Amino acid sequence: MKISQLLLFGVYFIGISTIDAQEKKYLTLDEAVQMAWNKSNDVILGNTRVNTKKYELQAAKNSQYPDLKASGQFQHLTKATIDLKSSSSSGSSTTPPLVDRLILGQINASIPVFQGFKIQNNINVSENLYEAESAKSKQTKEEIAMRVVEYYASLYKSQKTLEILKENQKRAEQRVYDFGEMEKNGIIPRNDLLKSQLQVSKIQLSIDETTNNLSIVNYYLVTLLKLPAETKIEVRESDFTNFKMDNIPTDEKPALENRKDLDAMRFQEKASKASVKIAKSAYYPSVMLIGGYTTLDVRNLINVQNAMNFGVGVSYDLSDILKNGTNVKVAESRSIEVQNSQEILTDAIKIQVRQAIENYDLSLKQSQVYHEAFDQASENYLIVKDKYDNGLSDTNDLLEADVDQLSSKINTALAKANIIQKYYELLSATGQLSQSFNLSKI
């Protein structure tokens, strides 16, 4: 019985270990971005909208091709009364023929020749809207990549913070044990022991809060990547320690050249100008070539074969001369709206780039200060610890020095990740984030 229980426990333990192993997934930042581009609903929706605009463009181009229609009729006529005027006027008393069937077949073709430049401008509108949607789709990829970077950096920061906190927790717990022994022997007052225990509690609260943040960010990322909810993504530290930053932007010029949302706005402006021309096309007549073929058979009355026709058709809606002015003004106003929106976006991009440059420079300065602070805090802790051991410093000084060292250690460890995150934010602001990843894997 005991052997069976042991075997069952062993199988259960192996199963749990397998599940835990399946839950963990190691991803580099590049792999995470590629996965997000392939699986994100936002990217899929963007690609679908591009395809829709592509089909709309093809539909607009089809309007310049000839229209060809074929129709046919077969009708049975019952007791039709036939009055042939020509026969009546001649005084003939011929009995009217029995007409009980009608067969009619027609083929008609029309080719647009001129419609006030409406067809070509419709194509121009569709082409520019297609290009605008393509640019929006690329901008969506930029935004998704930036979201992955933020989640990935947050994961790394939380994991690293948790690692440092747990290391400090072990030292704090050892201090509590040592203080407990000294308090029993009357070397230190109980108040010092309570202070050390309080520090352990504070560290535990920080660990719990960091663990909670880690779980939330991990869930955000696995949801974005369409991975199972129980997947635990472990970030590789090498992505934040062995990283080379090249061609760092220093002004807004790259942004004005590379930002896809700005490109989309430019194509929308072109489409709006073409829409104004479409509205003005109502001032012109429409001209088309027409042609057709007709066959007609009314039994016992008339038979028509090979009746072909061709010519020119002209139509002109005279009322549009008075009414269309409002439509033109509407199109022109919308065009001005797009131009103003483009200018607003351009100013916003310049501000984003300047802010991203300043934030990146600040992260470099902070990193240097954090390293200096860590060296200072470490040396200060050693001095205070030595004084405490020699009875020249109290518990408050020791615990305060320990907290300072812990804080500076965390800040130093996360400084590199913060620099890289700000670097990616700068690339995103200048529209160059997607270029920093391997596009061939998309």
Rosetta blueprint (number, residue, H / E / L):
1 M L
2 K H
3 I H
4 S H
5 Q H
6 L H
7 L H
8 L H
9 F H
10 G H
11 V H
12 Y H
13 F H
14 I H
15 G H
16 I H
17 S H
18 T H
19 I H
20 D H
21 A H
22 Q H
23 E H
24 K E
25 K E
26 Y E
27 L E
28 T L
29 L H
30 D H
31 E H
32 A H
33 V H
34 Q H
35 M H
36 A H
37 W H
38 N H
39 K H
40 S L
41 N H
42 D H
43 V H
44 I H
45 L H
46 G H
47 N H
48 T H
49 R H
50 V H
51 N H
52 T H
53 K H
54 K H
55 Y H
56 E H
57 L H
58 Q H
59 A H
60 A H
61 K H
62 N H
63 S L
64 Q L
65 Y L
66 P L
67 D E
68 L E
69 K E
70 A E
71 S E
72 G E
73 Q E
74 F E
75 Q E
76 H E
77 L L
78 T L
79 K L
80 A L
81 T L
82 I L
83 D L
84 L L
85 K H
86 S H
87 S H
88 S H
89 S H
90 S L
91 G L
92 S L
93 S L
94 T L
95 T L
96 P L
97 P L
98 L L
99 V L
100 D L
101 R E
102 L E
103 I E
104 L E
105 G E
106 Q E
107 I E
108 N E
109 A E
110 S E
111 I E
112 P E
113 V E
114 F E
115 Q L
116 G L
117 F L
118 K H
119 I H
120 Q H
121 N H
122 N H
123 I H
124 N H
125 V H
126 S H
127 E H
128 N H
129 L H
130 Y H
131 E H
132 A H
133 E H
134 S H
135 A H
136 K H
137 S H
138 K H
139 Q H
140 T H
141 K H
142 E H
143 E H
144 I H
145 A H
146 M H
147 R H
148 V H
149 V H
150 E H
151 Y H
152 Y H
153 A H
154 S H
155 L H
156 Y H
157 K H
158 S H
159 Q H
160 K H
161 T H
162 L H
163 E H
164 I H
165 L H
166 K H
167 E H
168 N H
169 Q H
170 K H
171 R H
172 A H
173 E H
174 Q H
175 R H
176 V H
177 Y H
178 D H
179 F H
180 G H
181 E H
182 M H
183 E H
184 K H
185 N L
186 G L
187 I L
188 I L
189 P L
190 R H
191 N H
192 D H
193 L H
194 L H
195 K H
196 S H
197 Q H
198 L H
199 Q H
200 V H
201 S H
202 K H
203 I H
204 Q H
205 L H
206 S H
207 I H
208 D H
209 E H
210 T H
211 T H
212 N H
213 N H
214 L H
215 S H
216 I H
217 V H
218 N H
219 Y H
220 Y H
221 L H
222 V H
223 T H
224 L H
225 L L
226 K L
227 L L
228 P L
229 A L
230 E L
231 T L
232 K E
233 I E
234 E E
235 V E
236 R L
237 E L
238 S H
239 D H
240 F H
241 T H
242 N L
243 F L
244 K L
245 M L
246 D L
247 N L
248 I L
249 P L
250 T L
251 D L
252 E L
253 K H
254 P H
255 A H
256 L H
257 E H
258 N H
259 R L
260 K H
261 D H
262 L H
263 D H
264 A H
265 M H
266 R H
267 F H
268 Q H
269 E H
270 K H
271 A H
272 S H
273 K H
274 A H
275 S H
276 V H
277 K H
278 I H
279 A H
280 K H
281 S H
282 A H
283 Y H
284 Y L
285 P L
286 S E
287 V E
288 M E
289 L E
290 I E
291 G E
292 G E
293 Y E
294 T E
295 T E
296 L E
297 D E
298 V E
299 R L
300 N L
301 L L
302 I E
303 N E
304 V E
305 Q E
306 N E
307 A E
308 M E
309 N E
310 F E
311 G E
312 V E
313 G E
314 V E
315 S E
316 Y L
317 D L
318 L L
319 S L
320 D H
321 I H
322 L H
323 K H
324 N H
325 G H
326 T H
327 N H
328 V H
329 K H
330 V H
331 A H
332 E H
333 S H
334 R H
335 S H
336 I H
337 E H
338 V H
339 Q H
340 N H
341 S H
342 Q H
343 E H
344 I H
345 L H
346 T H
347 D H
348 A H
349 I H
350 K H
351 I H
352 Q H
353 V H
354 R H
355 Q H
356 A H
357 I H
358 E H
359 N H
360 Y H
361 D H
362 L H
363 S H
364 L H
365 K H
366 Q H
367 S H
368 Q H
369 V H
370 Y H
371 H H
372 E H
373 A H
374 F H
375 D H
376 Q H
377 A H
378 S H
379 E H
380 N H
381 Y H
382 L H
383 I H
384 V H
385 K H
386 D H
387 K H
388 Y H
389 D H
390 N L
391 G L
392 L L
393 S L
394 D L
395 T H
396 N H
397 D H
398 L H
399 L H
400 E H
401 A H
402 D H
403 V H
404 D H
405 Q H
406 L H
407 S H
408 S H
409 K H
410 I H
411 N H
412 T H
413 A H
414 L H
415 A H
416 K H
417 A H
418 N H
419 I H
420 I H
421 Q H
422 K H
423 Y H
424 Y H
425 E H
426 L H
427 L H
428 S H
429 A H
430 T L
431 G L
432 Q L
433 L L
434 S H
435 Q H
436 S H
437 F L
438 N L
439 L H
440 S H
441 K H
442 I L
